[in-house]
Amino acid sequence: MAKDAVSVELECTRNPEYRDVDGGSVADNVPEEPEGKPYADAEYTQIQPYAGMPKEVLLLHSSKARYRVTREILFWLMVACTLALVTLTVTVIALSPRCLNWWQVSPVYQVYLQSFSDSDGDGVGDLKGLHEQLDHFQYLNIKSVWLSPFYRSPMRDSGYDVEDFGAIDPLFGTMNDFEELLAKMHSIGLKLIMDFIPNHTSDRHRWFNLSRATDPHYKDYYVWSDCNGSAPRPNNWLSVFGGSAWTYDEVRGQCYLHQFFKEQPELNFRNPHVRKEMTDIIHFWLGKGVDGFRMGSVKHLLEAAHLRDEPQVDPNKAPETVVSEGDLYHDHTISQLGLHDLLRDWRAQMEAYSREPGRYRFMVTESYDYKEVDKTMMYYGTSLVKESDFPFNFYLLDLPQNTSGLWVQHLVQLWMDNMPEGQWANWLVGNHDQPRIASTAGQPYIRVINMLLLTLPGTPTTYYGEEIGMENINVTDSQAQDPAGKYNASASRDPQRSPMQWSGDMNAGFNNKTNTTWLPVHPDYSSINVEVQKEDEGSVLAQYRFLNTLRQSELTLQRGWFCSVHSDANVFSYLRELDGLDRAFLMVLNFGKEPAVTDLSSVAGLPDQLTVLKSTNQVSDGKAVQKSRILTEAGEGLVIQYSTDTRFHPNHLEQCYVSEKACYLSFVDILYKC
Ligand code: GLC
């Protein structure tokens, strides 16, 4: 058998066509096979290798120096290239600044569902209505939408009183409507942030009914305490909306705690079952694909277990006249120890869903801490333990108190000076709980305020209608919806919740089927609406859209340095710049009541002659200005784009801030850590 095999192979090796370098054929070089003896290995080495030659023969050639050396050179070259590639990759990764995430790139737009768009003509906005208006976000270049609550609810507090965390209220539609909306939003690159309301439930929630009936599993789901005819309140704690925070429950014969309306009993987060329920709800909605949560009322999550009275702000006031939130120091009802552990745990649950590329789940917390800004900053977490991506920045809500450049600079600086290093800022001037900025600051200031929000570093938040300058409505007693107005009419939140003004049609285009709207439409809707403003290049809407697009297309505005350069009774001026990029931006914003001339000749790197890129007064667009004499009208804002080789921040670090340092390398078009 061996002999036969060899003779077959030899047939193959004798290729009569092969010519070696001297031009002889293989057949000439191959000796005849001796009788009964296979060819010796040495004899094959005479033959030059060629494709199709058997392995044994090739192996003999492969050990020759010319092949071996070439092979080794190639091998080490490959090793060197691989190592170089790995080193390059590691270096690029190490030097690359973090990519901005979706919640940093686009403003967060707050949709107050009841008032956004009503598809079925019942007077209340709904999920299908929102679905029909998604192109509004695309028009504005908005990618993140925060949607107010749509859980099943008796709507005592506009959906913030949840009866079932896993169901959609029929007023807003069905679970199917929600799923279709979310799928559509994702398919066009929109993210959906939903409200998460862990602090309390509705008094109609199944858990509360079981708790008041002292069901063994549920009896401690809420905060209960003894009270009776002689001691009707367990302590002096007050509701945010005024009056005692305790209500007697006839069924259980005890008082339950509610820091908001009496129909919103406080959950007891010291009970592990309650914590588990809340985690399950987070998983339920993340599993459905929502992109993040706005965690409401978080500072109220825990209360001191000892239930001692809180100190009065004015100790001389008669206790029975102490009825409003501001009358007490809330030492035992807000920001209690353990609160951040709860949030960190929820954050950890969310992280598990954030690992898929592009599916980062975002968390923002709502906590009004007023003068105690350090308390707000704690919601950022620490460098080791993550919490919210940012806590809402409520400090610009104070802007109308004193419209001056100095004041606005103070409010901006308040956040910048206190924010932990490397964190991301955010800015808002309104939400469903606050009067509209166009009414409090005044319509002439809405453009300059939007300009501020869209050019500061960080994520702007836009409450629906701010992009067109919507104002508060007047609500008569018979039209009132918000029970918060009961103790104090000025506390009613109805004025800022009126239907979105889409067009000059019936009901401002909010619905087109009936005359009903749950709150009245603002009478100015025929001039202040989306349709009209789309046609007007100088409108609030057009300016919003321009600046938002600019913000997202300019690296400097997205992640560059912010440096405050000037402030006075009228003007607040700051610049944005990035190392390595010659293009920079200067903002000169007049929040005052007078026209102003601003002299910025001392600002190094700023060219003497400047050109206005965008003014809130359209007529100034493209105008040339001298840096020593920049004129602004009251309520006017200028965005000036300029070119420079000199950076301002290296010599003025105390006036400047950047979230993460990054430098631009123009010839390869990359950013690196510097
Ligand atoms: C949140 C909401 C507010 C609501 C409160 C109580 O703070 O923003 O509208 O009234 O929670 O549920």
Residues whose N, C-alpha, C, O or C-beta is under 5 A from the ligand:
A	BS01	GLC	D157 Y160 F260 G296 S297 D433
